[in-house]
Amino acid sequence: MNSTREFWQRWAETLRRYQLDELVASFLEAGSPFTLLGAQAIYFSGGFIKNDALSALAGMLEDETETRAFAAFITRNP
């Protein structure tokens, strides 16, 4: 699996395109219950869909430090 940070720029661009960057950053900063549930949902769906970006997203959501770093990344980099 690739490092999650390899996907950050692409994820941030997609969130900005749909004007979801601030909303997603708020949810990511809110805490681990949502992020852990999201990670588990992605892992569960992994049986149906194999994708490196989704695996990286699930890994990031499990790591609170990485999750907060990504939230800071999308709010700092316009």
C-alpha positions as CSV (number, residue, x, y, z in Angstrom):
1,M,0.0,0.0,0.0
2,N,1.2,3.5,-0.8
3,S,1.7,6.2,1.7
4,T,-1.5,8.1,2.3
5,R,0.2,11.4,1.7
6,E,0.8,10.5,-1.9
7,F,-3.0,10.9,-2.4
8,W,-3.5,14.1,-0.4
9,Q,-3.2,16.6,-3.2
10,R,-5.6,14.7,-5.4
11,W,-8.1,14.3,-2.6
12,A,-7.8,18.0,-1.7
13,E,-8.4,19.0,-5.3
14,T,-11.5,16.8,-5.5
15,L,-12.9,18.2,-2.3
16,R,-12.3,21.8,-3.4
17,R,-13.9,21.1,-6.8
18,Y,-17.1,20.0,-5.1
19,Q,-16.7,22.7,-2.4
20,L,-16.6,20.1,0.4
21,D,-13.1,20.9,1.7
22,E,-14.3,22.9,4.8
23,L,-17.1,20.4,5.6
24,V,-14.7,17.4,5.4
25,A,-12.1,19.2,7.4
26,S,-14.6,19.9,10.1
27,F,-15.7,16.3,10.3
28,L,-12.1,15.1,10.4
29,E,-11.2,17.5,13.2
30,A,-14.3,16.5,15.1
31,G,-12.9,13.2,16.1
32,S,-12.4,9.6,15.9
33,P,-15.9,8.1,16.1
34,F,-16.8,9.2,12.6
35,T,-13.4,8.5,11.2
36,L,-13.1,5.0,12.6
37,L,-16.6,4.1,11.3
38,G,-15.6,5.5,7.9
39,A,-12.5,3.4,7.9
40,Q,-14.4,0.3,8.8
41,A,-16.9,0.9,6.0
42,I,-14.1,1.3,3.5
43,Y,-12.5,-1.9,4.6
44,F,-15.8,-3.7,4.4
45,S,-16.4,-2.5,0.9
46,G,-12.8,-3.5,0.0
47,G,-14.2,-7.0,-0.7
48,F,-16.2,-5.5,-3.6
49,I,-13.9,-2.7,-4.8
50,K,-10.1,-2.8,-4.8
51,N,-8.5,0.6,-5.0
52,D,-5.2,1.9,-3.6
53,A,-6.6,5.3,-2.9
54,L,-9.5,3.8,-0.9
55,S,-7.1,1.6,1.1
56,A,-5.0,4.7,1.8
57,L,-8.0,6.7,2.8
58,A,-9.0,3.9,5.3
59,G,-5.5,3.8,6.7
60,M,-5.5,7.6,7.1
61,L,-8.9,7.5,8.9
62,E,-7.6,5.0,11.4
63,D,-4.6,7.1,12.3
64,E,-5.8,10.2,14.3
65,T,-2.5,12.1,13.7
66,E,-2.7,11.6,10.0
67,T,-6.3,12.5,9.9
68,R,-5.7,15.8,11.7
69,A,-2.7,16.5,9.5
70,F,-4.9,16.0,6.4
71,A,-7.6,18.3,7.8
72,A,-4.9,20.9,8.3
73,F,-3.5,20.3,4.8
74,I,-6.9,20.9,3.0
75,T,-7.6,24.0,5.0
76,R,-4.1,25.5,4.5
77,N,-3.6,24.7,0.8
78,P,-6.1,26.6,-1.4
